[in-house]
């Protein structure tokens, strides 16, 4: 909630092992999509051909979206307050879990090159460990009250009084504000 500007050094997310592993997941998911698109998955003999074709198309779309979402949410969580970090972390976890489900969807649709899928599964598992270590570094004392009640640090409720609300603000007291009357 209260930040000391002298200690508030911006961190670069792109050089972290977490982000590098997220980029690996993104790259692997894109490469798998390329391979799936070039693979002739024979659905013609299946009585549920239309359903499986639709499922395959959705699975491919979700795999691509989930792969890219992870990188974006890591970038958004760095140098953010606790509540935003937790929100992004929840979305990252969800995307990773959906990637695993997406891979199973590709198998169900008939994609048989499991070695590609296993590469991505292993990358997600390696990412999970880095992710858990990263989440443990979140500072629960650097927060804004989440009025929705989902991502507050322990002991903070959605309806708690925000001490920042007690700071008086009078726009005419702001001497740095240029109102054009000079």
N, C-alpha and C positions, 0 to 999 in steps of 0.2 A: 504494500500500500504506500509506504513512504520510502522513497529512494534517495540514496546519497549519490549525487551527481558525480562525485570524485571516484566512486567505485563502479559507476555505471559505464563500463567499457563495452562497446558493441562487439559481439562475437561473430565470426564469419562461419556460417553453417556449412558452406561448401567444402571446407577442408576437414570436416569431421569424419571419422570412420562410419558413423551412423548415416550421414548423407551419401557417402560413397557407396555404401551397401544399398541404400535406397535407389541410387542411380543404376546399380547393377540389376536390381529388381525391375526397374523401368526398362532397361535395355533387354533383359531376358524376356520380359513380357512382350515387347515389340517383336523380338526375333521369333518367339513362338507364334505370334499372330501371323508373321510372314510365312512361316513354315506351314501353318494350318491352311492359309489361303492357297498355297501351292499344292496341298495334298488333296488327292481325290478321295474324299470320304464318301463311300458308297452307301447312300440312304435309299436308293431306288427299290431295294428288295424288302424294305421295312414297311409294315402296314401303318406305322406312325411317322411316315416320312416327313410330312408337313410340320408336325410338332417338333421333330428332332432338328429339322432345318431351321426353324424359328428359334429353338433353344440354342443351337450352335451360333447363330447370328448374335443373339443376346449375350451369350457367354463371351464371345470374342469382344463385343463392345465393352462389357463390364471389365474384362481383363485389361484392356487398354486404359480405361478410365481409372481403375484402381491402381495400376502401375504408376501412372502420372500423378495421381492425387497424393501419394505418399511423399514425394519430393516437395510438392507445393506446400503441404501442411507442415513439414519439417521447417521449411524456410519461414513460414508464417509464425511458427512457435518460438523461433530463436529470438532472443531479446524482448520477448513479450512478458506480460504479467501472468501470474499463476493460473488464473481462470482461463485465459486464452490458450495457454500451454496445455492445460488439461483437456480443453475442448478439442484442440488439434490432435492431441495424443489419442483421444477416443476415436476420432475419425481415421487416424493412421492404423490403429489396431483393427478397426472394422474393415478397412481396405485390405489389410494383410489376410485377415480371416476369409474375406470374400475371394481373394486370389486363390487360396487353397480350394475353395468351393468351385471357382471357375475352372481350375485344372481338372477337377473331378468331372465337371460338366463336359469338358473336351473329351475325356475318356468315354463318357457315356454316349457322346455323339459319334464315337468311332475313331477318334484320333489315337493311333496305335504307337506312336513314337514316344514311349514313356521316358526315355532318357532325357529328352528336352524338358519334360514336365518335372522330372526329379531335380534337375538343375535349379529350377525356379523354387521348388519346395525347399531345397537345401538353403538357398539364398534367403528365403523368408525366415527359416529357422535361425540362421545366423543373425539376421536383422533383429529378431525377437529379443535376443540376449542384449544386443547393443541398445535397443529401444528401452528395455527395462532399466538398464543402467542410466540412460539419459533421463528418463522420467524421475528417477531417484534424485536427480540434481535440481529439480524444480524448487524454487524458493517460495514456500507457502506464505511468507510474510510480505511478498511483493504481489499484491492482488487488488483488484477492484471487486466489490461485492457483486456476485452474480445474482441478480434479482430473479432469475429463473430457478435458482436453487440447485443447479446441477454441478457446478464446478467451483464451489467455494472450498477453501482450505478447511481442515478439521477445526471445529469450534465456531465457524462463521456461518450464520444462517442468512437466508435470502432477505429476511425482514429486519436484520440488524441495522442499527443506526450507523450511518457513515460519518465518521468524524470530519471528513472533508466538507460536509454540509454545514458545519459550524463556522467555517472560515468566511468572514464577511467579505462581500465583494461589492464595490461601488465603482462603476466604470469611470466616474470622474476622478477617482483617486489614481488612476493609471496614467502616470506621466509619460510613459513611452507610447501611448496611443496618440496617433496623429488624426485629429478630427478636421483638419483642413482650415482651422480658424486662425492660423498664424499670420 
